[in-house]
Amino acid sequence: RERMDYPKLSVAAAPRSPHFLYLGLGSNLGQRETNLEEMAVSFHRFFAESVLLKASSVYESEPWGFACDTPFLNQVLIFDMGACPPQPSEVLSKIAEVEHSLGRVRPSDVRYAPRTADIDILCYNGYVMHTPELTIPHPQIPNRRFVLEPLVEIDPEGRHPMLGLTWKELLAACPDTGWVRLYAANRLATLGA
């Protein structure tokens, strides 16, 4: 397997007032490892004040919600969005730009399909919101093993903002029976300051 090293991103050096953004990344088309890297780097470029606090290992999982022969690679990232964090709608807009730049096509008649790039806002700064465009926290977190396993790895005592349960508790109760396996170890140590 190809080693997944990220280019230099800002890495936390000193504690600041945290405005945490949890992102779930996924790819099952093209160069999956490269796609994950590009998602992280491109997102960071849009939000220069952001600091990558933690990156999970990369996990491989079977597709969720549809049948497909190509498994996904998944990863969870935690960013501190800085002293003046952007609004969720701005974050969502930039995520769509990143996905589009990596070739994501959203078929209008299909909800789940293979994709080069998929970025989900899992949780953001304690927001609880539901609009036609965005729901925070992501409503499928409790039902997705491929999200919960990386969350448990990097934030085992973290809690779902609405349910109050830890990621570990949600993983133990997760109804998802799909397979998820470690693909590549955590590369946070390779990030430069």
C-alpha positions in Angstrom: 0.0 0.0 0.0 1.1 3.5 -0.8 2.0 5.5 2.3 -0.4 8.4 3.0 1.6 11.4 3.9 0.0 14.8 4.0 1.7 18.0 2.9 2.3 20.5 5.6 -0.8 21.8 7.3 -1.0 24.0 10.3 -0.8 21.7 13.4 -1.8 22.7 16.9 1.1 24.0 18.9 -0.7 25.8 21.8 -4.2 25.7 23.1 -6.6 28.3 21.8 -10.3 29.0 22.3 -11.6 25.9 20.4 -14.2 26.0 17.7 -14.1 22.3 16.7 -15.2 21.0 13.4 -15.4 17.2 12.9 -15.3 16.2 9.2 -15.9 12.7 7.8 -14.1 12.0 4.5 -14.8 9.2 2.1 -13.8 8.1 -1.4 -14.4 5.0 -3.5 -13.5 6.1 -7.0 -10.1 7.0 -8.6 -7.0 7.3 -6.4 -8.8 6.9 -3.1 -5.8 7.7 -0.9 -4.9 10.7 -2.9 -8.5 11.9 -2.9 -8.5 11.8 1.0 -5.3 13.8 1.1 -6.6 16.4 -1.4 -9.8 16.8 0.5 -8.0 17.7 3.7 -5.5 20.0 2.0 -8.1 21.8 -0.1 -10.4 22.3 2.8 -7.5 23.8 4.8 -6.6 26.2 2.0 -10.1 27.6 2.1 -9.9 28.2 5.9 -6.3 29.3 6.5 -7.1 30.0 10.2 -8.0 26.4 10.7 -5.7 24.1 12.5 -5.8 20.3 12.0 -5.9 18.9 15.6 -6.4 15.2 14.9 -6.6 12.9 11.9 -7.8 9.3 12.3 -6.3 6.4 10.7 -7.7 5.6 7.3 -10.4 2.8 7.3 -11.7 0.8 4.4 -15.4 -0.1 4.4 -18.1 -1.5 2.3 -20.4 1.0 0.7 -23.3 2.1 3.0 -26.8 2.6 1.6 -26.1 1.1 -1.8 -24.4 -1.9 -3.5 -21.1 -1.4 -5.2 -18.0 -3.5 -5.7 -15.5 -0.8 -4.8 -15.0 -0.2 -1.1 -14.6 3.2 0.4 -11.7 4.7 2.2 -12.8 6.8 5.2 -11.2 9.1 7.7 -12.3 11.6 10.3 -10.5 14.9 10.9 -10.9 17.4 13.7 -10.1 21.0 13.0 -10.0 24.1 15.3 -11.6 26.7 13.1 -9.9 29.7 14.8 -11.1 32.7 16.8 -13.7 33.8 14.2 -15.1 30.5 12.9 -17.1 30.6 9.7 -20.8 29.9 9.7 -21.9 26.4 8.9 -23.4 27.5 5.6 -20.0 28.9 4.5 -18.3 25.6 5.5 -20.8 23.6 3.5 -20.3 25.8 0.5 -16.5 25.4 0.5 -17.0 21.6 1.0 -19.1 21.5 -2.1 -16.3 23.3 -4.0 -13.7 20.9 -2.8 -15.9 17.9 -3.7 -16.5 19.4 -7.2 -12.8 20.1 -7.8 -12.1 16.4 -7.2 -14.7 15.3 -9.7 -17.7 14.6 -7.5 -20.9 14.4 -9.5 -24.2 14.4 -7.6 -26.9 12.6 -9.6 -30.2 14.2 -9.0 -32.1 10.9 -8.9 -29.8 8.9 -6.6 -29.1 9.6 -3.0 -26.1 7.2 -2.5 -23.7 6.5 -5.3 -20.0 5.9 -5.9 -17.9 9.1 -5.5 -14.4 10.5 -5.8 -14.9 12.8 -2.8 -17.5 13.0 0.0 -17.1 15.3 2.9 -19.6 15.4 5.7 -19.9 17.9 8.6 -20.3 15.5 11.5 -20.3 18.1 14.3 -19.4 21.7 14.5 -18.9 24.0 17.5 -21.8 22.6 19.4 -24.3 23.6 16.7 -27.6 21.8 16.6 -29.4 22.8 13.4 -31.7 21.4 10.7 -32.2 23.2 7.4 -33.1 21.8 4.0 -29.4 22.0 3.1 -27.7 20.9 6.3 -28.3 19.0 9.5 -25.7 19.3 12.4 -24.9 16.9 14.0 -25.0 14.6 11.0 -28.1 12.5 11.4 -26.5 9.2 10.4 -23.6 9.3 12.9 -25.2 6.6 15.2 -25.9 4.4 12.2 -22.4 4.4 10.5 -19.7 2.2 11.8 -17.2 3.7 9.3 -17.7 7.1 11.0 -17.8 5.8 14.6 -14.7 3.7 14.5 -12.4 6.6 13.5 -14.3 8.9 16.0 -13.6 6.4 18.8 -9.9 6.3 17.7 -9.3 10.0 17.9 -11.9 11.2 20.5 -13.1 8.2 22.4 -14.8 10.2 25.2 -16.3 12.7 22.8 -20.1 13.0 23.0 -22.8 13.3 20.5 -24.1 16.8 21.0 -27.8 15.8 21.0 -27.8 12.2 22.3 -25.3 12.8 25.0 -23.7 9.4 24.4 -20.0 8.9 23.9 -18.7 7.8 20.5 -17.7 4.5 22.2 -21.3 4.0 23.5 -22.7 4.8 20.1 -20.3 2.3 18.4 -21.3 -0.4 20.8 -24.9 0.1 19.9 -24.4 0.8 16.2 -26.8 -1.3 14.0 -24.5 -1.1 11.0 -23.3 -4.7 10.3 -21.1 -3.7 7.3 -17.4 -4.5 7.5 -14.8 -1.8 8.4 -11.1 -2.5 8.6 -7.9 -0.5 9.3 -6.3 0.5 6.0 -3.5 2.9 6.9 -2.2 4.1 10.2 -2.7 7.6 11.5 -0.3 10.0 9.8 -0.7 13.0 12.0 2.9 12.7 13.2 4.1 13.3 9.6 2.4 16.8 9.5 4.8 19.7 9.8 4.2 22.8 11.9 
